[in-house]
Amino acid sequence: MRIVVAVSLFFLTSTVFAQTKKPASKAVAGPGQQVYEQYCLTCHQADGGGVPNLNPPLKQTDWVQGDKTRLINVVLKGLQEPIEINGETFDNVMPAHDFLSDKEISDVLTFIRSSFGNKAEPVSVEEVKKVRAAK
């Protein structure tokens, strides 16, 4: 009798726990990641690795982790000429993304500078505004 009660109690407890357990939630992309996925991912890829000879990588490069003003200008003005990154030349045109708000640019550049193995400071909305005004 004790075994039946113990087994019944075990199954009852397991069933209640299974019914009250919340399903695992999916991570929600932050605003910078959302902008990246909408405007950058096609050329620079999900892993930030780019496309050889066409679109440069965003992983651990001086272009991404270095001068913020230069990086902001690339987003605002695009890039028409070939560039060399880590000994490889990339010559696909990057269109200007000056239609993005200062906040969207700040968000996406902060996302890029802290993703793909990068560990650089965030880009503030004020920094983007300042570069845009000097344009």
N, CA, C and O atoms as CSV, one atom per row, in Angstrom:
chain,resi,resn,atom,element,x,y,z
A,1,MET,N,N,0.814,-1.188,0.000
A,1,MET,CA,C,0.000,0.000,0.000
A,1,MET,C,C,0.862,1.259,0.000
A,1,MET,O,O,0.560,2.214,-0.715
A,2,ARG,N,N,1.940,1.269,0.801
A,2,ARG,CA,C,2.819,2.436,0.858
A,2,ARG,C,C,3.468,2.692,-0.498
A,2,ARG,O,O,3.650,3.843,-0.894
A,3,ILE,N,N,3.813,1.631,-1.203
A,3,ILE,CA,C,4.452,1.789,-2.518
A,3,ILE,C,C,3.469,2.434,-3.493
A,3,ILE,O,O,3.851,3.317,-4.260
A,4,VAL,N,N,2.238,2.012,-3.470
A,4,VAL,CA,C,1.219,2.567,-4.365
A,4,VAL,C,C,1.014,4.045,-4.065
A,4,VAL,O,O,0.927,4.855,-4.988
A,5,VAL,N,N,0.936,4.404,-2.795
A,5,VAL,CA,C,0.761,5.799,-2.399
A,5,VAL,C,C,1.982,6.613,-2.824
A,5,VAL,O,O,1.822,7.715,-3.351
A,6,ALA,N,N,3.177,6.111,-2.614
A,6,ALA,CA,C,4.407,6.819,-2.985
A,6,ALA,C,C,4.493,7.015,-4.489
A,6,ALA,O,O,4.840,8.099,-4.958
A,7,VAL,N,N,4.181,5.977,-5.243
A,7,VAL,CA,C,4.208,6.077,-6.711
A,7,VAL,C,C,3.146,7.056,-7.184
A,7,VAL,O,O,3.412,7.875,-8.064
A,8,SER,N,N,1.959,6.987,-6.621
A,8,SER,CA,C,0.877,7.907,-6.997
A,8,SER,C,C,1.270,9.343,-6.685
A,8,SER,O,O,1.053,10.232,-7.508
A,9,LEU,N,N,1.843,9.583,-5.514
A,9,LEU,CA,C,2.283,10.915,-5.125
A,9,LEU,C,C,3.375,11.413,-6.063
A,9,LEU,O,O,3.372,12.586,-6.437
A,10,PHE,N,N,4.311,10.543,-6.451
A,10,PHE,CA,C,5.381,10.923,-7.385
A,10,PHE,C,C,4.790,11.378,-8.726
A,10,PHE,O,O,5.168,12.426,-9.249
A,11,PHE,N,N,3.863,10.587,-9.278
A,11,PHE,CA,C,3.271,10.940,-10.574
A,11,PHE,C,C,2.425,12.205,-10.477
A,11,PHE,O,O,2.428,13.022,-11.398
A,12,LEU,N,N,1.704,12.374,-9.380
A,12,LEU,CA,C,0.900,13.572,-9.191
A,12,LEU,C,C,1.794,14.806,-9.118
A,12,LEU,O,O,1.508,15.817,-9.759
A,13,THR,N,N,2.866,14.729,-8.347
A,13,THR,CA,C,3.809,15.844,-8.222
A,13,THR,C,C,4.481,16.136,-9.560
A,13,THR,O,O,4.630,17.299,-9.936
A,14,SER,N,N,4.882,15.105,-10.272
A,14,SER,CA,C,5.525,15.283,-11.577
A,14,SER,C,C,4.580,15.933,-12.562
A,14,SER,O,O,4.988,16.798,-13.337
A,15,THR,N,N,3.328,15.531,-12.544
A,15,THR,CA,C,2.334,16.084,-13.467
A,15,THR,C,C,2.074,17.548,-13.158
A,15,THR,O,O,2.019,18.368,-14.075
A,16,VAL,N,N,1.915,17.891,-11.898
A,16,VAL,CA,C,1.688,19.285,-11.516
A,16,VAL,C,C,2.897,20.132,-11.888
A,16,VAL,O,O,2.737,21.229,-12.424
A,17,PHE,N,N,4.090,19.647,-11.617
A,17,PHE,CA,C,5.311,20.391,-11.951
A,17,PHE,C,C,5.411,20.597,-13.456
A,17,PHE,O,O,5.743,21.692,-13.910
A,18,ALA,N,N,5.130,19.567,-14.224
A,18,ALA,CA,C,5.218,19.671,-15.681
A,18,ALA,C,C,4.216,20.671,-16.215
A,18,ALA,O,O,4.502,21.359,-17.195
A,19,GLN,N,N,3.046,20.773,-15.597
A,19,GLN,CA,C,2.023,21.689,-16.068
A,19,GLN,C,C,2.327,23.125,-15.676
A,19,GLN,O,O,1.927,24.047,-16.388
A,20,THR,N,N,3.020,23.342,-14.568
A,20,THR,CA,C,3.303,24.702,-14.130
A,20,THR,C,C,4.656,25.207,-14.618
A,20,THR,O,O,4.952,26.395,-14.493
A,21,LYS,N,N,5.468,24.333,-15.163
A,21,LYS,CA,C,6.783,24.743,-15.655
A,21,LYS,C,C,6.598,25.628,-16.884
A,21,LYS,O,O,5.881,25.263,-17.816
A,22,LYS,N,N,7.247,26.789,-16.882
A,22,LYS,CA,C,7.134,27.712,-18.003
A,22,LYS,C,C,8.014,27.244,-19.145
A,22,LYS,O,O,9.120,26.757,-18.914
A,23,PRO,N,N,7.536,27.385,-20.383
A,23,PRO,CA,C,8.380,27.015,-21.509
A,23,PRO,C,C,9.559,27.967,-21.621
A,23,PRO,O,O,9.469,29.135,-21.241
A,24,ALA,N,N,10.650,27.461,-22.142
A,24,ALA,CA,C,11.838,28.296,-22.325
A,24,ALA,C,C,11.501,29.428,-23.282
A,24,ALA,O,O,10.903,29.204,-24.334
A,25,SER,N,N,11.886,30.640,-22.915
A,25,SER,CA,C,11.596,31.774,-23.785
A,25,SER,C,C,12.772,32.017,-24.724
A,25,SER,O,O,13.929,31.792,-24.371
A,26,LYS,N,N,12.451,32.475,-25.906
A,26,LYS,CA,C,13.493,32.795,-26.875
A,26,LYS,C,C,14.082,34.157,-26.533
A,26,LYS,O,O,13.382,35.050,-26.055
A,27,ALA,N,N,15.358,34.300,-26.780
A,27,ALA,CA,C,15.996,35.585,-26.554
A,27,ALA,C,C,15.440,36.593,-27.554
A,27,ALA,O,O,15.259,36.286,-28.732
A,28,VAL,N,N,15.175,37.782,-27.071
A,28,VAL,CA,C,14.651,38.842,-27.926
A,28,VAL,C,C,15.823,39.698,-28.364
A,28,VAL,O,O,16.627,40.145,-27.546
A,29,ALA,N,N,15.907,39.920,-29.662
A,29,ALA,CA,C,16.996,40.729,-30.196
A,29,ALA,C,C,16.852,42.167,-29.716
A,29,ALA,O,O,15.754,42.724,-29.708
A,30,GLY,N,N,17.974,42.761,-29.317
A,30,GLY,CA,C,17.975,44.161,-28.918
A,30,GLY,C,C,17.870,45.050,-30.146
A,30,GLY,O,O,17.946,44.561,-31.273
A,31,PRO,N,N,17.697,46.350,-29.940
A,31,PRO,CA,C,17.507,47.248,-31.083
A,31,PRO,C,C,18.686,47.266,-32.057
A,31,PRO,O,O,18.477,47.348,-33.267
A,32,GLY,N,N,19.912,47.192,-31.555
A,32,GLY,CA,C,21.075,47.177,-32.442
A,32,GLY,C,C,21.132,45.924,-33.286
A,32,GLY,O,O,21.464,45.981,-34.470
A,33,GLN,N,N,20.810,44.799,-32.687
A,33,GLN,CA,C,20.792,43.538,-33.429
A,33,GLN,C,C,19.677,43.549,-34.476
A,33,GLN,O,O,19.852,43.023,-35.575
A,34,GLN,N,N,18.551,44.138,-34.144
A,34,GLN,CA,C,17.442,44.227,-35.100
A,34,GLN,C,C,17.842,45.058,-36.319
A,34,GLN,O,O,17.549,44.677,-37.452
A,35,VAL,N,N,18.507,46.186,-36.093
A,35,VAL,CA,C,18.974,47.025,-37.208
A,35,VAL,C,C,19.998,46.247,-38.024
A,35,VAL,O,O,19.963,46.272,-39.254
A,36,TYR,N,N,20.908,45.556,-37.344
A,36,TYR,CA,C,21.918,44.750,-38.040
A,36,TYR,C,C,21.253,43.702,-38.927
A,36,TYR,O,O,21.610,43.550,-40.096
A,37,GLU,N,N,20.303,42.996,-38.377
A,37,GLU,CA,C,19.638,41.933,-39.143
A,37,GLU,C,C,18.874,42.488,-40.341
A,37,GLU,O,O,18.774,41.828,-41.375
A,38,GLN,N,N,18.338,43.692,-40.206
A,38,GLN,CA,C,17.572,44.275,-41.309
A,38,GLN,C,C,18.458,44.874,-42.394
A,38,GLN,O,O,18.155,44.728,-43.578
A,39,TYR,N,N,19.546,45.543,-42.019
A,39,TYR,CA,C,20.317,46.310,-42.999
A,39,TYR,C,C,21.735,45.811,-43.255
A,39,TYR,O,O,22.317,46.160,-44.282
A,40,CYS,N,N,22.312,45.012,-42.366
A,40,CYS,CA,C,23.731,44.683,-42.472
A,40,CYS,C,C,24.012,43.203,-42.728
A,40,CYS,O,O,25.000,42.859,-43.377
A,41,LEU,N,N,23.164,42.350,-42.230
A,41,LEU,CA,C,23.407,40.917,-42.222
A,41,LEU,C,C,23.638,40.330,-43.609
A,41,LEU,O,O,24.495,39.460,-43.768
A,42,THR,N,N,22.909,40.774,-44.599
A,42,THR,CA,C,23.042,40.211,-45.940
A,42,THR,C,C,24.472,40.310,-46.452
A,42,THR,O,O,24.990,39.354,-47.029
A,43,CYS,N,N,25.103,41.434,-46.251
A,43,CYS,CA,C,26.476,41.627,-46.748
A,43,CYS,C,C,27.544,41.167,-45.758
A,43,CYS,O,O,28.552,40.581,-46.153
A,44,HIS,N,N,27.322,41.432,-44.482
A,44,HIS,CA,C,28.354,41.138,-43.487
A,44,HIS,C,C,28.143,39.800,-42.778
A,44,HIS,O,O,28.973,39.388,-41.967
A,45,GLN,N,N,27.039,39.125,-43.081
A,45,GLN,CA,C,26.736,37.772,-42.622
A,45,GLN,C,C,26.360,37.713,-41.145
A,45,GLN,O,O,26.653,38.631,-40.377
A,46,ALA,N,N,25.714,36.632,-40.767
A,46,ALA,CA,C,25.224,36.450,-39.392
A,46,ALA,C,C,26.358,36.428,-38.373
A,46,ALA,O,O,26.180,36.848,-37.230
A,47,ASP,N,N,27.520,35.939,-38.787
A,47,ASP,CA,C,28.659,35.858,-37.865
A,47,ASP,C,C,29.601,37.047,-37.972
A,47,ASP,O,O,30.646,37.067,-37.322
A,48,GLY,N,N,29.244,38.046,-38.790
A,48,GLY,CA,C,30.098,39.219,-38.961
A,48,GLY,C,C,31.322,38.949,-39.811
A,48,GLY,O,O,32.228,39.780,-39.867
A,49,GLY,N,N,31.367,37.802,-40.475
A,49,GLY,CA,C,32.540,37.399,-41.238
A,49,GLY,C,C,32.663,38.010,-42.617
A,49,GLY,O,O,33.713,37.888,-43.248
A,50,GLY,N,N,31.609,38.673,-43.108
A,50,GLY,CA,C,31.656,39.273,-44.435
A,50,GLY,C,C,31.703,38.231,-45.533
A,50,GLY,O,O,31.461,37.046,-45.303
A,51,VAL,N,N,32.024,38.701,-46.745
A,51,VAL,CA,C,32.140,37.839,-47.921
A,51,VAL,C,C,33.500,38.112,-48.550
A,51,VAL,O,O,33.770,39.251,-48.932
A,52,PRO,N,N,34.366,37.108,-48.671
A,52,PRO,CA,C,35.719,37.332,-49.203
A,52,PRO,C,C,35.716,38.129,-50.506
A,52,PRO,O,O,34.931,37.870,-51.419
A,53,ASN,N,N,36.609,39.096,-50.560
A,53,ASN,CA,C,36.834,39.984,-51.705
A,53,ASN,C,C,35.679,40.937,-51.998
A,53,ASN,O,O,35.811,41.787,-52.878
A,54,LEU,N,N,34.581,40.830,-51.312
A,54,LEU,CA,C,33.442,41.722,-51.554
A,54,LEU,C,C,33.113,42.597,-50.348
A,54,LEU,O,O,33.289,43.814,-50.382
A,55,ASN,N,N,32.636,41.963,-49.291
A,55,ASN,CA,C,32.154,42.691,-48.115
A,55,ASN,C,C,33.030,42.366,-46.913
A,55,ASN,O,O,33.166,41.201,-46.539
A,56,PRO,N,N,33.616,43.378,-46.314
A,56,PRO,CA,C,34.592,43.139,-45.245
A,56,PRO,C,C,33.989,42.530,-43.986
A,56,PRO,O,O,32.804,42.699,-43.701
A,57,PRO,N,N,34.824,41.822,-43.242
A,57,PRO,CA,C,34.377,41.284,-41.964
A,57,PRO,C,C,34.242,42.407,-40.935
A,57,PRO,O,O,34.873,43.458,-41.047
A,58,LEU,N,N,33.421,42.159,-39.953
A,58,LEU,CA,C,33.249,43.092,-38.843
A,58,LEU,C,C,33.868,42.528,-37.567
A,58,LEU,O,O,33.777,43.131,-36.498
A,59,LYS,N,N,34.497,41.366,-37.699
A,59,LYS,CA,C,35.120,40.684,-36.560
A,59,LYS,C,C,36.502,41.237,-36.293
A,59,LYS,O,O,37.367,41.228,-37.169
A,60,GLN,N,N,36.701,41.712,-35.098
A,60,GLN,CA,C,38.017,42.067,-34.589
A,60,GLN,C,C,38.907,42.783,-35.609
A,60,GLN,O,O,40.039,42.376,-35.872
A,61,THR,N,N,38.363,43.855,-36.170
A,61,THR,CA,C,39.148,44.676,-37.090
A,61,THR,C,C,39.285,46.082,-36.516
A,61,THR,O,O,38.457,46.518,-35.716
A,62,ASP,N,N,40.321,46.775,-36.925
A,62,ASP,CA,C,40.520,48.149,-36.490
A,62,ASP,C,C,39.399,49.047,-37.020
A,62,ASP,O,O,39.041,50.035,-36.379
A,63,TRP,N,N,38.856,48.712,-38.167
A,63,TRP,CA,C,37.755,49.514,-38.717
A,63,TRP,C,C,36.566,49.517,-37.775
A,63,TRP,O,O,35.878,50.532,-37.659
A,64,VAL,N,N,36.313,48.425,-37.112
A,64,VAL,CA,C,35.171,48.331,-36.193
A,64,VAL,C,C,35.555,48.774,-34.784
A,64,VAL,O,O,34.815,49.527,-34.152
A,65,GLN,N,N,36.681,48.323,-34.296
A,65,GLN,CA,C,37.052,48.593,-32.913
A,65,GLN,C,C,37.826,49.888,-32.738
A,65,GLN,O,O,38.043,50.338,-31.613
A,66,GLY,N,N,38.242,50.489,-33.848
A,66,GLY,CA,C,39.057,51.699,-33.788
A,66,GLY,C,C,38.237,52.974,-33.730
A,66,GLY,O,O,37.290,53.087,-32.951
A,67,ASP,N,N,38.613,53.927,-34.563
A,67,ASP,CA,C,38.055,55.277,-34.590
A,67,ASP,C,C,36.535,55.272,-34.810
A,67,ASP,O,O,36.051,54.836,-35.855
A,68,LYS,N,N,35.804,55.757,-33.821
A,68,LYS,CA,C,34.343,55.790,-33.918
A,68,LYS,C,C,33.872,56.720,-35.033
A,68,LYS,O,O,32.930,56.395,-35.755
A,69,THR,N,N,34.516,57.867,-35.175
A,69,THR,CA,C,34.106,58.835,-36.198
A,69,THR,C,C,34.210,58.227,-37.587
A,69,THR,O,O,33.303,58.394,-38.402
A,70,ARG,N,N,35.287,57.533,-37.865
A,70,ARG,CA,C,35.457,56.876,-39.166
A,70,ARG,C,C,34.344,55.861,-39.393
A,70,ARG,O,O,33.782,55.791,-40.487
A,71,LEU,N,N,34.024,55.081,-38.378
A,71,LEU,CA,C,32.988,54.060,-38.492
A,71,LEU,C,C,31.609,54.691,-38.698
A,71,LEU,O,O,30.826,54.217,-39.522
A,72,ILE,N,N,31.317,55.740,-37.965
A,72,ILE,CA,C,30.042,56.446,-38.133
A,72,ILE,C,C,29.944,57.001,-39.546
A,72,ILE,O,O,28.888,56.916,-40.174
A,73,ASN,N,N,31.034,57.568,-40.050
A,73,ASN,CA,C,31.038,58.104,-41.421
A,73,ASN,C,C,30.796,57.021,-42.466
A,73,ASN,O,O,30.139,57.274,-43.476
A,74,VAL,N,N,31.312,55.832,-42.237
A,74,VAL,CA,C,31.065,54.733,-43.182
A,74,VAL,C,C,29.570,54.434,-43.252
A,74,VAL,O,O,29.030,54.205,-44.334
A,75,VAL,N,N,28.911,54.438,-42.113
A,75,VAL,CA,C,27.469,54.179,-42.111
A,75,VAL,C,C,26.718,55.339,-42.763
A,75,VAL,O,O,25.816,55.115,-43.570
A,76,LEU,N,N,27.077,56.561,-42.423
A,76,LEU,CA,C,26.363,57.724,-42.949
A,76,LEU,C,C,26.615,57.972,-44.439
A,76,LEU,O,O,25.689,58.305,-45.178
A,77,LYS,N,N,27.861,57.810,-44.875
A,77,LYS,CA,C,28.239,58.168,-46.247
A,77,LYS,C,C,28.424,56.965,-47.165
A,77,LYS,O,O,28.496,57.122,-48.384
A,78,GLY,N,N,28.500,55.771,-46.594
A,78,GLY,CA,C,28.795,54.597,-47.395
A,78,GLY,C,C,30.278,54.529,-47.685
A,78,GLY,O,O,31.071,55.290,-47.132
A,79,LEU,N,N,30.641,53.607,-48.560
A,79,LEU,CA,C,32.050,53.419,-48.912
A,79,LEU,C,C,32.119,53.025,-50.375
A,79,LEU,O,O,31.563,52.004,-50.780
A,80,GLN,N,N,32.798,53.828,-51.156
A,80,GLN,CA,C,32.851,53.617,-52.605
A,80,GLN,C,C,34.139,52.966,-53.086
A,80,GLN,O,O,34.138,52.259,-54.093
A,81,GLU,N,N,35.223,53.196,-52.386
A,81,GLU,CA,C,36.529,52.703,-52.835
A,81,GLU,C,C,36.897,51.403,-52.130
A,81,GLU,O,O,36.391,51.112,-51.047
A,82,PRO,N,N,37.781,50.625,-52.751
A,82,PRO,CA,C,38.247,49.389,-52.097
A,82,PRO,C,C,38.968,49.714,-50.787
A,82,PRO,O,O,39.616,50.753,-50.662
A,83,ILE,N,N,38.848,48.826,-49.835
A,83,ILE,CA,C,39.574,48.977,-48.578
A,83,ILE,C,C,40.309,47.674,-48.279
A,83,ILE,O,O,39.906,46.595,-48.713
A,84,GLU,N,N,41.389,47.804,-47.532
A,84,GLU,CA,C,42.153,46.623,-47.131
A,84,GLU,C,C,41.962,46.408,-45.633
A,84,GLU,O,O,42.158,47.318,-44.828
A,85,ILE,N,N,41.581,45.202,-45.284
A,85,ILE,CA,C,41.390,44.834,-43.890
A,85,ILE,C,C,42.100,43.506,-43.659
A,85,ILE,O,O,41.841,42.513,-44.340
A,86,ASN,N,N,42.985,43.514,-42.696
A,86,ASN,CA,C,43.738,42.305,-42.341
A,86,ASN,C,C,44.402,41.664,-43.568
A,86,ASN,O,O,44.418,40.441,-43.709
A,87,GLY,N,N,44.947,42.507,-44.448
A,87,GLY,CA,C,45.680,42.009,-45.609
A,87,GLY,C,C,44.820,41.580,-46.779
A,87,GLY,O,O,45.351,41.105,-47.783
A,88,GLU,N,N,43.510,41.732,-46.683
A,88,GLU,CA,C,42.617,41.347,-47.778
A,88,GLU,C,C,41.883,42.591,-48.282
A,88,GLU,O,O,41.468,43.439,-47.492
A,89,THR,N,N,41.728,42.688,-49.599
A,89,THR,CA,C,41.046,43.832,-50.196
A,89,THR,C,C,39.585,43.500,-50.450
A,89,THR,O,O,39.243,42.412,-50.913
A,90,PHE,N,N,38.736,44.467,-50.136
A,90,PHE,CA,C,37.294,44.345,-50.334
A,90,PHE,C,C,36.848,45.512,-51.202
A,90,PHE,O,O,37.192,46.661,-50.925
A,91,ASP,N,N,36.082,45.222,-52.253
A,91,ASP,CA,C,35.750,46.310,-53.162
A,91,ASP,C,C,34.272,46.422,-53.534
A,91,ASP,O,O,33.940,47.069,-54.527
A,92,ASN,N,N,33.396,45.816,-52.771
A,92,ASN,CA,C,31.977,45.997,-53.018
A,92,ASN,C,C,31.555,47.342,-52.429
A,92,ASN,O,O,32.011,47.718,-51.349
A,93,VAL,N,N,30.700,48.057,-53.125
A,93,VAL,CA,C,30.231,49.353,-52.650
A,93,VAL,C,C,29.287,49.150,-51.466
A,93,VAL,O,O,28.396,48.301,-51.495
A,94,MET,N,N,29.506,49.947,-50.435
A,94,MET,CA,C,28.555,49.969,-49.321
A,94,MET,C,C,27.736,51.239,-49.472
A,94,MET,O,O,28.288,52.339,-49.479
A,95,PRO,N,N,26.420,51.095,-49.594
A,95,PRO,CA,C,25.588,52.294,-49.736
A,95,PRO,C,C,25.508,53.073,-48.427
A,95,PRO,O,O,25.669,52.516,-47.340
A,96,ALA,N,N,25.257,54.368,-48.557
A,96,ALA,CA,C,25.045,55.203,-47.377
A,96,ALA,C,C,23.772,54.752,-46.668
A,96,ALA,O,O,22.785,54.384,-47.306
A,97,HIS,N,N,23.813,54.785,-45.369
A,97,HIS,CA,C,22.640,54.457,-44.559
A,97,HIS,C,C,22.248,55.678,-43.721
A,97,HIS,O,O,21.876,55.556,-42.554
A,98,ASP,N,N,22.340,56.860,-44.347
A,98,ASP,CA,C,22.027,58.096,-43.642
A,98,ASP,C,C,20.538,58.260,-43.364
A,98,ASP,O,O,20.142,59.189,-42.660
A,99,PHE,N,N,19.715,57.382,-43.900
A,99,PHE,CA,C,18.281,57.385,-43.615
A,99,PHE,C,C,17.982,56.826,-42.227
A,99,PHE,O,O,16.890,57.027,-41.696
A,100,LEU,N,N,18.959,56.118,-41.634
A,100,LEU,CA,C,18.779,55.603,-40.278
A,100,LEU,C,C,18.853,56.765,-39.291
A,100,LEU,O,O,19.587,57.728,-39.513
A,101,SER,N,N,18.099,56.670,-38.212
A,101,SER,CA,C,18.147,57.706,-37.177
A,101,SER,C,C,19.474,57.628,-36.430
A,101,SER,O,O,20.184,56.625,-36.499
A,102,ASP,N,N,19.794,58.699,-35.718
A,102,ASP,CA,C,21.008,58.702,-34.899
A,102,ASP,C,C,20.968,57.560,-33.881
A,102,ASP,O,O,21.988,56.922,-33.618
A,103,LYS,N,N,19.805,57.309,-33.319
A,103,LYS,CA,C,19.642,56.227,-32.341
A,103,LYS,C,C,19.875,54.874,-32.993
A,103,LYS,O,O,20.539,54.022,-32.404
A,104,GLU,N,N,19.345,54.650,-34.197
A,104,GLU,CA,C,19.545,53.370,-34.879
A,104,GLU,C,C,21.021,53.149,-35.206
A,104,GLU,O,O,21.534,52.039,-35.063
A,105,ILE,N,N,21.691,54.194,-35.640
A,105,ILE,CA,C,23.122,54.081,-35.948
A,105,ILE,C,C,23.903,53.802,-34.671
A,105,ILE,O,O,24.784,52.942,-34.654
A,106,SER,N,N,23.586,54.522,-33.611
A,106,SER,CA,C,24.235,54.285,-32.320
A,106,SER,C,C,24.019,52.840,-31.871
A,106,SER,O,O,24.953,52.167,-31.436
A,107,ASP,N,N,22.786,52.379,-31.981
A,107,ASP,CA,C,22.456,51.014,-31.555
A,107,ASP,C,C,23.204,49.970,-32.371
A,107,ASP,O,O,23.793,49.047,-31.808
A,108,VAL,N,N,23.185,50.109,-33.692
A,108,VAL,CA,C,23.804,49.074,-34.532
A,108,VAL,C,C,25.322,49.083,-34.383
A,108,VAL,O,O,25.944,48.021,-34.351
A,109,LEU,N,N,25.921,50.257,-34.291
A,109,LEU,CA,C,27.377,50.300,-34.129
A,109,LEU,C,C,27.793,49.800,-32.750
A,109,LEU,O,O,28.837,49.160,-32.619
A,110,THR,N,N,27.009,50.074,-31.738
A,110,THR,CA,C,27.282,49.535,-30.410
A,110,THR,C,C,27.161,48.019,-30.435
A,110,THR,O,O,27.981,47.322,-29.838
A,111,PHE,N,N,26.143,47.503,-31.121
A,111,PHE,CA,C,25.976,46.061,-31.261
A,111,PHE,C,C,27.191,45.441,-31.958
A,111,PHE,O,O,27.736,44.442,-31.487
A,112,ILE,N,N,27.609,46.028,-33.068
A,112,ILE,CA,C,28.739,45.493,-33.834
A,112,ILE,C,C,30.032,45.561,-33.017
A,112,ILE,O,O,30.831,44.625,-33.036
A,113,ARG,N,N,30.233,46.665,-32.305
A,113,ARG,CA,C,31.466,46.852,-31.542
A,113,ARG,C,C,31.529,45.969,-30.297
A,113,ARG,O,O,32.571,45.882,-29.647
A,114,SER,N,N,30.406,45.311,-29.963
A,114,SER,CA,C,30.405,44.408,-28.810
A,114,SER,C,C,30.027,42.975,-29.201
A,114,SER,O,O,29.771,42.144,-28.329
A,115,SER,N,N,29.991,42.688,-30.487
A,115,SER,CA,C,29.649,41.350,-30.989
A,115,SER,C,C,30.787,40.809,-31.838
A,115,SER,O,O,31.753,41.517,-32.124
A,116,PHE,N,N,30.666,39.554,-32.236
A,116,PHE,CA,C,31.631,38.919,-33.148
A,116,PHE,C,C,33.043,38.903,-32.571
A,116,PHE,O,O,34.018,38.926,-33.322
A,117,GLY,N,N,33.160,38.862,-31.255
A,117,GLY,CA,C,34.462,38.867,-30.607
A,117,GLY,C,C,35.021,40.260,-30.374
A,117,GLY,O,O,36.125,40.397,-29.847
A,118,ASN,N,N,34.284,41.296,-30.754
A,118,ASN,CA,C,34.732,42.670,-30.547
A,118,ASN,C,C,34.461,43.094,-29.112
A,118,ASN,O,O,33.483,42.673,-28.494
A,119,LYS,N,N,35.345,43.931,-28.602
A,119,LYS,CA,C,35.188,44.434,-27.238
A,119,LYS,C,C,35.563,45.918,-27.225
A,119,LYS,O,O,36.538,46.327,-26.594
A,120,ALA,N,N,34.761,46.708,-27.937
A,120,ALA,CA,C,35.037,48.135,-28.028
A,120,ALA,C,C,33.925,48.916,-27.331
A,120,ALA,O,O,32.838,48.393,-27.083
A,121,GLU,N,N,34.216,50.155,-27.028
A,121,GLU,CA,C,33.253,51.023,-26.346
A,121,GLU,C,C,32.016,51.245,-27.206
A,121,GLU,O,O,32.083,51.168,-28.432
A,122,PRO,N,N,30.890,51.519,-26.558
A,122,PRO,CA,C,29.674,51.820,-27.317
A,122,PRO,C,C,29.801,53.140,-28.080
A,122,PRO,O,O,30.674,53.961,-27.800
A,123,VAL,N,N,28.919,53.315,-29.034
A,123,VAL,CA,C,28.813,54.567,-29.780
A,123,VAL,C,C,27.548,55.260,-29.280
A,123,VAL,O,O,26.466,54.673,-29.300
A,124,SER,N,N,27.682,56.493,-28.839
A,124,SER,CA,C,26.532,57.212,-28.285
A,124,SER,C,C,25.755,57.934,-29.380
A,124,SER,O,O,26.273,58.197,-30.465
A,125,VAL,N,N,24.520,58.243,-29.071
A,125,VAL,CA,C,23.676,59.016,-29.990
A,125,VAL,C,C,24.319,60.388,-30.216
A,125,VAL,O,O,24.294,60.912,-31.330
A,126,GLU,N,N,24.887,60.960,-29.172
A,126,GLU,CA,C,25.524,62.277,-29.286
A,126,GLU,C,C,26.712,62.241,-30.260
A,126,GLU,O,O,26.920,63.185,-31.023
A,127,GLU,N,N,27.483,61.159,-30.229
A,127,GLU,CA,C,28.610,61.029,-31.172
A,127,GLU,C,C,28.104,60.958,-32.608
A,127,GLU,O,O,28.693,61.566,-33.503
A,128,VAL,N,N,27.029,60.230,-32.834
A,128,VAL,CA,C,26.457,60.131,-34.185
A,128,VAL,C,C,25.941,61.498,-34.626
A,128,VAL,O,O,26.186,61.908,-35.761
A,129,LYS,N,N,25.237,62.207,-33.754
A,129,LYS,CA,C,24.703,63.539,-34.071
A,129,LYS,C,C,25.832,64.486,-34.475
A,129,LYS,O,O,25.710,65.237,-35.442
A,130,LYS,N,N,26.919,64.441,-33.731
A,130,LYS,CA,C,28.061,65.324,-33.981
A,130,LYS,C,C,28.664,65.036,-35.364
A,130,LYS,O,O,28.958,65.965,-36.117
A,131,VAL,N,N,28.848,63.762,-35.694
A,131,VAL,CA,C,29.420,63.405,-37.001
A,131,VAL,C,C,28.452,63.764,-38.117
A,131,VAL,O,O,28.869,64.274,-39.157
A,132,ARG,N,N,27.177,63.507,-37.917
A,132,ARG,CA,C,26.171,63.844,-38.937
A,132,ARG,C,C,26.140,65.341,-39.192
A,132,ARG,O,O,26.031,65.767,-40.342
A,133,ALA,N,N,26.235,66.149,-38.139
A,133,ALA,CA,C,26.200,67.602,-38.281
A,133,ALA,C,C,27.420,68.112,-39.053
A,133,ALA,O,O,27.323,69.109,-39.769
A,134,ALA,N,N,28.560,67.443,-38.915
A,134,ALA,CA,C,29.794,67.853,-39.596
A,134,ALA,C,C,29.821,67.405,-41.049
A,134,ALA,O,O,30.711,67.804,-41.800
A,135,LYS,N,N,28.883,66.603,-41.446
A,135,LYS,CA,C,28.830,65.976,-42.768
A,135,LYS,C,C,28.799,66.964,-43.883
A,135,LYS,O,O,28.754,66.577,-45.050
